[in-house]
Amino acid sequence: MILLLHERATPEQFEQLLQQHKFYIKTAVDIERRIVAAGGELHYDCEQALLDDGSRQENIWAASFMPLTGRLFFESMVNLRPRQNRSMELLDPNIRERVAQLINEFLGEL
């Protein structure tokens, strides 16, 4: 299940998101539209949900969120783009901060 979040997840939505991986949630974030796609098996699934919703590829970045610790892991094939990011790890500190801010705003401390 992929949820497109335009605001903070409800406790019920949060529980749904944990069903796939139990201890972490796959996400993709449109940093321009301020939308978090969360859930599913792969970051790719979240990315596709955002693209289907009208997001532009260059604005989508992926991370995994571990709610118990609040840690974020910025490694995903979604982040690998020769013109923007030459690694699976999201390298730009400004983009990382924007992604982290949105994930924490929509999913953190529930």
N, C-alpha and C positions, 0 to 999 in steps of 0.2 A: 504494500500500500504506500503510495506517495501522496503526501499532503502539500499543497501550496499554501504557505503561510504569509499573510499580509500583515499579521499582528501576532501577538504572543499566543502560543499554543495553550489550549485548555488542558487541564489535568487528564481528561479523557483522551484527547489527541496525543498527548505525550505518552500515555500508556500504549496506544496503538503503534506509535513509532518505535517503541522498544520491542515489539513482538518479533521483528525480523532477526535482530542480532543480540538481543537481551541487554548487553552492557554498553553498546554504543549505537549512534544513529548516523547513517550516511546522509550528507547534505550537499546541496549545490545552492549557491547564492547568486542572485542577480544584484550586483552592488549598485547599479543605477536605478533600478525600479524598486529596490528594497523589498525583495521577495525571497523567502527561503523555501526551497523544495526539500522535503525531508522524508526519510523512510526508504523502503525498497532494499534490494539486495546490493546494488551497485551505485556508485556516484553517477554513472552514466544514465541510470533510470531517472534520477533527479534532474540531471541536465536536460534530458529529453522532455520532461514535464515542463520545464521552464521554456524551452524552445517552442513547444506546442502552444504555450501561453503567450508567445510573442516576444520573448526575451531575445537579445542579440548575443551571439556566441562570445564576443569579446568582453562581455560584461559578466559572464558566468564563471564562478570559481568554486572548487569543491573542497570539502573538509569532512572529517569524521569527528563527531562530538561524543565525549564520554561524560554523561551526566553525573555519575558518582564522584568524579574528581574535578569536573569542569575543564578537563584538558581537551585541546583541539589538535588534530593531526592533519596537516595540510598536504598530504600526499595522495595523488590520484592521477590517473591517465587524463582526466578531464583538464587538468592544469598544464599539460604538456602542449605547448604551442610555440613553434619556432620563432614567430615574430614577437611574441609577448612574454613567454616564459619557457626557457630551455630545459626544464626539468619537470619531473612529476611532482616535485615539491614546489609549492607556491613560494617564490623567492622575494617578490617585492614586498618590503615591510609595510608600505602604505596600504596595499591591497589586502595583505594579511590582516591588518588592523581593522579594516572595513568589514571583512568577512567575519572576523571574530566578534566584532561589535553587534552585527546583525544576528548571528547565531545565539549569542548570549542574551540579546534582547528578546528573541522569540522563543528560545528553548532553555535558557539558563535559569537555575534556581527555582525549579517548579516544585 
